[in-house]
Amino acid sequence: MISILRYGEVEKSEIFARVTPTVDVAAIVSDIIANVRAKGDAALYAYCEKFDKAKLTSLLVSQEEIDEAIAQVEPKFLEILETAAKNIRAFHEKQVRNSFIINNERGIVTGQKVIPVDKAGLYVPGGTAAYPSTVLMDSIPAKIAGVKEIVMVTPPNSEGKVNPVILAAAKVAGVDKIFKVGGAQAIAALAYGTESVPKVDKIVGPGNAFVAEAKKQVFGVVSIDMIAGPSEILIVADGKTNPAHAAADLLSQAEHDKLASAVLVTDSYELALAVQAELEKQIPLLERAEIARASIDQNGKIIVADTLDVVIDIANELAPEHLELLLDNPFDYLDAIRHAGSIFMGRFCPEALGDYYAGANHTLPTGGTAKFSSPLSVDDFVKKTQYTYYTKEALARVAEEVAFFAEQEGLTAHAKSAVIRTREEK
């Protein structure tokens, strides 16, 4: 049963405790990466047979396989995928940054170019659940950014097939190449390249502990989106909240993973008791009841504070991945929220809207990292290059100042490079 904690009556360390996975997979992942670097495709085929129980003759998903998969997907779901993709595009098109140029001083031009990365790699899990939503969320921003090639990796089943809904989403999103490979070995392949899998510049997408560790280890060779931990939801609610709604929303994250974190913060002890009871009613009805039960019992909590202002303070300190404001006037509190991955406003905006349909991205910072990082966006798939131009006359006006600055740092070659073109002529 979920625990109820009264803020101010228990240690703050208990209030703000986070889920900390203890599995150490660094050495295993390091060996996998080294093997893929050394043996390329041969290592990928071997790992696929070992972990996925599939003997493949090709890593690349063929057009025939894509067409066959789409034929298996319900037409209604294809329509929903298209609508979701439309919403995601509309949201992310607003994020596009423009290059700029500054040319308002005599003989001086400075500017910045915004340039997409050439190739992006997208990891899509294929374990206990299929996530076509991840395909849309991670590839559409890359397309909008102007990435030339999007390469998707996802593990096959024991028959060597990729889940049809994953391939349908890839088709809708415009993914360029799809490979049947998962786990740390897929991240290694994207980072270093193999005979089949091209090396990319950026890797995005969620995965298990092995995938997260692999992304961590290849960072620097390639860019990555983030090191994502277990999924989180934090609900801010008042005494007028329907406890069945709050319980359902907590369980929408708890069913992801036994390590998922579901937290309710409220100023109403009566609501806390009602949600606690409602969870006990709803958990046995879930298909993933065992996972949800473990998450709620081990990592879930209800925190009761005296006022909504304190509730908001607690939410900011926890900086959750998903934050729901189950309040009548949520926009009154929006400015007070400083740290959250994605905010869901009002009593009729469950977090599931963001997972699938509304348009805002669902690849979000976890573990309190929303205090300093952001949801996946078009920005993740571009880089900036800056440039500077001075005429001879413009340099002459400032060369001595530049040299003086350089000399304060003891860098006399810097200083000389600034004045050599002007002092000699004098």
Residue pairs with C-beta under 8 A, 6 or more apart in sequence:
1 276
1 279
1 280
1 296
1 297
2 250
2 262
2 275
2 276
2 279
2 296
2 297
2 300
2 301
2 302
3 300
3 301
3 302
4 269
4 272
4 273
4 276
4 301
4 302
4 303
4 304
5 14
5 15
5 301
5 302
5 303
5 304
6 269
6 303
6 304
7 15
7 303
7 304
7 305
7 306
7 310
7 314
8 305
8 306
15 303
15 314
16 317
16 318
18 261
18 367
18 368
19 229
19 230
19 259
19 260
19 261
19 299
19 367
21 209
21 229
21 230
21 259
23 209
25 209
25 210
25 213
26 213
26 217
28 184
28 210
29 184
29 210
29 213
29 214
29 217
30 217
32 43
32 47
32 183
32 184
32 185
32 188
32 210
32 214
33 184
33 187
33 188
33 191
33 192
33 214
33 217
33 218
35 43
35 185
36 43
36 44
36 185
36 188
36 189
36 192
36 194
37 188
37 192
39 46
40 194
40 195
41 59
41 194
41 195
41 196
41 197
43 185
43 194
44 59
44 181
44 185
44 186
44 189
44 194
44 196
44 197
45 56
45 59
47 181
47 183
47 185
48 54
48 55
48 56
48 155
48 156
48 180
48 181
49 55
49 56
51 155
51 182
51 183
52 155
52 156
52 157
52 158
52 182
53 158
54 156
54 157
54 158
54 159
54 160
54 180
55 160
56 156
56 160
56 180
58 180
58 196
59 179
59 180
59 181
59 196
59 197
60 177
60 178
60 179
60 180
60 196
61 162
61 167
61 177
61 178
61 179
61 180
65 161
65 162
65 167
66 167
66 170
66 171
66 178
69 162
69 163
69 164
69 167
69 168
70 78
70 164
70 167
70 168
70 171
72 164
73 164
73 165
73 168
77 165
77 168
78 168
78 172
80 357
81 132
81 136
81 168
81 169
81 172
82 172
83 357
84 133
84 136
84 356
84 357
85 136
85 140
85 172
85 173
87 357
87 358
87 359
88 136
88 137
88 140
88 141
88 359
88 361
89 140
89 144
89 359
90 359
91 358
91 359
91 360
91 361
92 140
92 141
92 144
92 359
92 361
92 377
92 378
93 144
95 141
95 144
95 377
95 378
95 379
96 144
96 145
96 378
97 114
97 378
97 379
97 382
98 114
99 111
99 112
99 113
99 114
100 111
100 112
101 109
101 110
101 111
102 109
102 110
102 111
103 109
105 394
106 391
106 393
106 394
107 390
107 391
107 392
107 393
107 394
108 389
108 390
108 391
108 394
109 387
109 388
109 389
110 386
110 387
110 388
110 389
111 386
111 387
112 384
112 385
112 386
112 387
113 384
113 385
113 386
113 387
114 382
114 383
114 384
115 382
115 383
115 384
115 385
116 142
116 145
116 146
116 147
116 148
116 381
116 382
116 383
117 145
117 147
117 200
117 201
117 202
117 223
117 381
117 382
117 383
118 147
118 148
118 149
118 201
119 147
119 148
119 149
119 150
119 151
119 198
119 199
119 200
119 201
119 202
120 139
120 142
120 147
120 149
120 150
120 151
120 200
120 201
120 202
120 203
120 204
120 381
121 150
121 151
121 152
121 153
121 190
121 200
121 202
121 203
121 204
121 205
121 222
122 135
122 138
122 139
122 142
122 150
122 151
122 152
122 153
122 175
122 203
122 204
122 205
123 152
123 153
123 154
123 182
123 186
123 187
123 190
123 203
123 204
123 205
123 206
123 207
123 211
124 131
124 134
124 135
124 138
124 152
124 153
124 154
124 166
124 205
125 131
125 134
125 154
125 155
125 182
125 205
125 206
125 207
125 208
125 211
126 154
126 155
126 156
126 157
126 162
126 163
126 166
126 182
127 155
127 208
129 256
130 163
130 165
130 166
131 166
131 206
132 165
132 166
132 168
132 169
133 169
133 355
133 356
133 362
134 205
134 206
134 362
134 363
135 152
135 166
135 169
135 170
135 173
135 175
136 169
136 172
136 173
137 361
137 362
137 363
137 376
138 204
138 205
138 225
138 363
138 376
139 150
139 152
139 170
139 173
139 174
139 175
140 173
140 174
141 361
141 376
141 377
141 378
141 380
141 381
142 150
142 204
142 381
143 150
143 173
143 174
144 378
145 378
145 380
145 381
145 382
146 381
146 382
147 381
149 176
149 177
149 198
150 174
150 175
150 176
150 177
151 175
151 176
151 177
151 178
151 179
151 190
151 197
151 198
151 200
152 170
152 175
152 177
152 178
152 179
153 178
153 179
153 181
153 182
153 186
153 189
153 190
153 197
154 162
154 163
154 166
154 178
154 179
154 180
154 181
154 182
154 186
155 180
155 181
155 182
155 183
155 186
156 162
156 180
156 182
157 163
160 180
162 178
162 180
167 178
170 178
177 198
179 186
179 189
179 196
179 197
181 189
181 197
182 207
182 211
183 207
183 208
183 210
183 211
183 214
184 210
184 211
184 213
184 214
186 211
187 203
187 207
187 211
187 214
187 215
187 218
188 214
188 218
189 197
190 197
190 199
190 200
190 203
190 222
191 199
191 200
191 203
191 218
191 221
191 222
192 199
192 218
192 221
193 199
199 222
200 222
201 222
201 223
202 222
202 223
202 224
202 225
202 380
202 381
203 215
203 218
203 222
203 223
203 224
203 225
204 224
204 225
204 363
204 376
204 380
205 225
205 363
206 228
206 363
207 215
212 227
212 228
212 229
215 224
215 227
216 224
216 227
218 224
225 363
225 376
225 380
226 363
226 365
226 366
226 369
226 373
226 376
228 363
228 364
228 365
228 366
229 259
229 366
229 367
230 256
230 257
230 259
230 260
230 261
230 299
230 366
231 253
231 256
231 257
231 260
231 261
231 321
231 322
231 366
232 253
232 260
232 261
232 262
232 263
232 320
232 321
232 322
232 366
232 367
233 249
233 250
233 252
233 253
233 261
233 262
233 263
233 320
233 321
233 322
233 323
233 324
233 351
234 263
234 264
234 265
234 315
234 318
234 320
234 322
234 323
234 324
234 340
235 246
235 249
235 250
235 263
235 264
235 265
235 323
235 324
235 326
236 265
236 266
236 308
236 311
236 312
236 315
236 323
236 324
236 325
236 326
236 327
236 333
237 246
237 264
237 265
237 266
237 268
237 271
237 324
237 326
237 327
238 266
238 267
238 268
238 271
238 308
238 326
238 327
238 328
239 266
239 267
239 268
239 270
239 271
240 328
241 266
241 268
241 271
241 326
241 347
242 347
243 271
243 274
243 275
243 277
243 278
244 278
244 282
245 326
245 347
245 350
246 264
246 271
246 275
246 278
246 326
247 275
247 278
247 279
247 281
247 282
248 282
248 350
249 324
249 326
249 350
249 351
250 262
250 263
250 264
250 275
250 279
250 296
250 300
251 262
251 279
251 282
251 283
251 286
251 292
251 296
252 350
252 351
252 352
253 260
253 261
253 262
253 295
253 322
253 351
254 260
254 262
254 291
254 292
254 295
254 296
254 300
255 286
255 288
255 291
255 292
255 295
256 291
256 295
257 291
257 295
258 291
258 294
258 295
258 298
259 295
259 299
260 295
260 299
261 295
261 299
261 300
261 320
262 295
262 296
262 299
262 300
263 300
263 301
263 302
263 303
263 318
263 320
264 272
264 275
264 301
264 302
264 303
265 302
265 303
265 304
265 305
265 311
265 314
265 315
266 272
266 302
266 303
266 304
266 305
266 311
267 304
267 305
267 306
267 307
267 308
267 310
267 311
268 304
269 304
272 302
272 304
275 302
276 302
279 296
279 300
283 289
283 292
283 293
283 296
286 292
303 311
303 314
305 311
305 314
308 327
308 333
312 333
312 336
312 337
315 323
315 337
315 339
315 340
316 336
316 337
316 338
316 339
317 339
318 368
319 339
319 340
319 365
319 368
319 369
319 370
319 371
320 340
320 341
320 370
321 340
321 341
321 342
321 364
321 365
321 366
321 370
322 340
322 341
322 342
322 344
322 351
322 354
322 364
323 337
323 340
323 341
323 342
323 343
323 344
324 343
324 344
324 349
324 350
324 351
325 333
325 334
325 337
325 343
325 344
325 345
325 346
326 346
326 347
327 333
327 346
327 347
328 346
328 347
330 345
330 346
331 345
334 343
334 345
337 343
339 368
339 370
339 371
340 370
341 364
341 365
341 366
341 370
341 374
341 375
342 351
342 354
342 360
342 361
342 362
342 364
342 375
344 350
344 351
344 353
344 354
354 360
354 362
355 362
356 362
360 375
361 375
361 376
361 377
362 375
363 375
363 376
364 370
364 375
364 376
365 373
365 374
365 375
392 421
395 418
395 421
395 422
396 422
399 418
399 419
399 421
399 422
399 423
400 419
400 422
402 415
402 418
402 419
403 414
403 415
403 416
403 418
403 419
404 415
406 412
406 414
406 415
406 418
407 415
